[in-house]
Amino acid sequence: MRLRKHDLTTVYLKKRVIEEDDEGNDNVTFSDESIELTMNVQSAGGQVAAAIYGERLPYIKSCKYQGELIKPKQNENDGICLYVKSTEEPDFFIKSIQPFSTHLNVTLEMREQNES
């Protein structure tokens, strides 16, 4: 299966960076550089998704990605700039990555506005 070109949206991937502060706490930030990706982005829906995410369902996106830039386990919790510019903090993070035959099913969840 190939993803149709006119269904693809340009998003930007920002790697997660974990830094330790003076007190030993982990601070999660995102890299300044972004990687341009094209993926099919849709709102998550259906009975199964509603049972899993409940009230958070409006903040979940279901995506399909073909390429080599996203890898399962390696890119989970990285940031995605979907509705914001690539120079800003990501508005979504990668919740899960599931390999399928010719593409990856990527689930995104919106970050809280006060989350850093």
JOGI-V296405 format. One record per residue. N is the residue number from 1. BURIAL is # if it has 24 or more other ideal C-beta (glycine too) atoms within 12 Angstrom, else .. Layout:
# JOGI-V296405
n->N burial->BURIAL
n->N burial->BURIAL
This chain:
# JOGI-V296405
n->1 burial->.
n->2 burial->.
n->3 burial->#
n->4 burial->.
n->5 burial->.
n->6 burial->.
n->7 burial->.
n->8 burial->.
n->9 burial->#
n->10 burial->.
n->11 burial->#
n->12 burial->#
n->13 burial->#
n->14 burial->#
n->15 burial->#
n->16 burial->#
n->17 burial->.
n->18 burial->.
n->19 burial->.
n->20 burial->.
n->21 burial->.
n->22 burial->.
n->23 burial->.
n->24 burial->.
n->25 burial->.
n->26 burial->.
n->27 burial->.
n->28 burial->.
n->29 burial->.
n->30 burial->#
n->31 burial->.
n->32 burial->.
n->33 burial->.
n->34 burial->#
n->35 burial->#
n->36 burial->.
n->37 burial->#
n->38 burial->#
n->39 burial->#
n->40 burial->#
n->41 burial->#
n->42 burial->.
n->43 burial->.
n->44 burial->#
n->45 burial->.
n->46 burial->.
n->47 burial->.
n->48 burial->.
n->49 burial->#
n->50 burial->.
n->51 burial->.
n->52 burial->.
n->53 burial->#
n->54 burial->.
n->55 burial->.
n->56 burial->.
n->57 burial->.
n->58 burial->.
n->59 burial->#
n->60 burial->#
n->61 burial->#
n->62 burial->#
n->63 burial->#
n->64 burial->#
n->65 burial->#
n->66 burial->#
n->67 burial->#
n->68 burial->.
n->69 burial->#
n->70 burial->#
n->71 burial->.
n->72 burial->.
n->73 burial->.
n->74 burial->.
n->75 burial->#
n->76 burial->#
n->77 burial->#
n->78 burial->#
n->79 burial->#
n->80 burial->#
n->81 burial->#
n->82 burial->#
n->83 burial->.
n->84 burial->.
n->85 burial->.
n->86 burial->#
n->87 burial->.
n->88 burial->.
n->89 burial->#
n->90 burial->#
n->91 burial->#
n->92 burial->#
n->93 burial->#
n->94 burial->#
n->95 burial->#
n->96 burial->#
n->97 burial->#
n->98 burial->.
n->99 burial->.
n->100 burial->.
n->101 burial->.
n->102 burial->.
n->103 burial->#
n->104 burial->#
n->105 burial->#
n->106 burial->#
n->107 burial->#
n->108 burial->#
n->109 burial->#
n->110 burial->#
n->111 burial->#
n->112 burial->.
n->113 burial->.
n->114 burial->.
n->115 burial->.
n->116 burial->.
